[in-house]
Amino acid sequence: QVQPVESGGGSVQAGGSLRLSCALSRAAYISNCLAWFRQAPGKELEAAAIIDEDGLTSYASSVKGRFTISKDDARNTLYLQMNSLKPEDTAMYYCSAGFWGADAYAGVCLRVRAGYNYWGQGTQVTVSS
């Protein structure tokens, strides 16, 4: 299994922007669901943004209206454009790929770790006030 590779993290002041990129293998890229998760120190893993194979997107309420997830089929690359960044966005951001849920969650991208079997090493985003 080839691990996704994230890039684009860094330090920025509140109100600034960053664009994260994730290079995936073809096998990972054609998964039903691609996602950006994030985890801040002492906090649980959170699905910040998800995009499915049809381009349908969903966002955590904390980032809606500020973050945009997108993908480039020609480059097997996933992106996360982050605008109006806040100190509470400080976290390690992980690129992941997985499959739709089953049974009651058939056709739905899950918002938990268990729904994803490809994970990158993460890229750190730090937002200062």
N, C-alpha and C positions, 0 to 999 in steps of 0.2 A: 504494500500500500504506500503510495507516494503522498507525503504530507503536504497540505497546502502551505504556501509561504506568504505571510503578510508583510506589508511595508507601508510606510507613510505616517507612522506614529511620530510623536514628538511632544515638545512643550509649547504651549501657546497661552496668550492672555485671554481672559474672559471676553467673550464677544467675537473672538477670532474663528477661523475655519481651518479644517484639516480634511484631507482626502485619503482614506485608507484604500489600499489595493490588495488583492489576494490572488496569486497565481495558483490555479488548480490543475491537477492532471485531468485528462479527458474523462477518465472513469469517474472521478469525483464530480466534475462539472456537470455531467449529465444526470446527476442525482435529481430526485423530485424537488428537493428543497435546498437552498443555499442561505446561509444565515451569518450574521455578525452577532456574537455573544460578547458580553463584557462582564468583568468581575473586578469590583473595587475591594481594597483591603478590608477584611472583616465582614464583607457582604456576600450574598449569594450570587451565583451566576445568573445573569439576566439576558434574555433574548432581546437585543436592541432592535434588530431589523431582520426581516425574512423576505425572500423572494422565491416564488415557486417556478416550475418549468414553464408555466404559461405567462410569467411576468407579473403575477399577482403579488402585491406587497402587503406587509403588515408591520406595524411598529409598536414598540412599547410606548405607553402614554407619556412617559418622561421625555421621549425624544421626538414625538410626532410633531411635524411642522418645522423641525430643525434639521433632521437627518434624512438623507435619501439613499436608498439602496438601489444598485443597478448592476447589470452584468453585460459582458461583451462576449457573445457567442463565438466570434472569430478568434478571440484571444484566450478563451477559457479563463476569464478573469472576472472577479467580483469586486465591486467598489462600495465604499460608504463615504458619501459626502456629508461632512458634519459642519454645520453653520451655527452661529450664535452659541458657541460653546460656553458651558458653565463649569465652575469648579466641581460640581457634582458629577460631571461627565468623566472625571479622572478615573481611569481604570485600565486594566489590561484588556485589549480587544482581540477576540479570537474569530477566525474565519472557520466555518464548518459546512459540511455537506451531509445530507441524509435523505431519508425517505418518508413518504407520507405515513401517517398513522394507520392503524387497522381498526376494524370493527366500528365503534361509534366515531372514530377519528379518521375514517377512510377518506382519502383525498384532501386531508388537512395537514399542513406542516406543523409539527409539534414545537412547543416553545421550551422544551426541556432537553437536557444533555442526552438523554437516552434515545432521542430521535435522530441523532447524528453520529455517523461512524467515521467521518474524516474530520480531523482537527489540526489546525496550525499551532505553532509555538506561541503565537500571540505577539502583539505590538503594543507598546505602552503609550498611552495618551495622558498627558498631564496638563491641566488647565489651572492657571493661577488667577487669583482675584486682583 
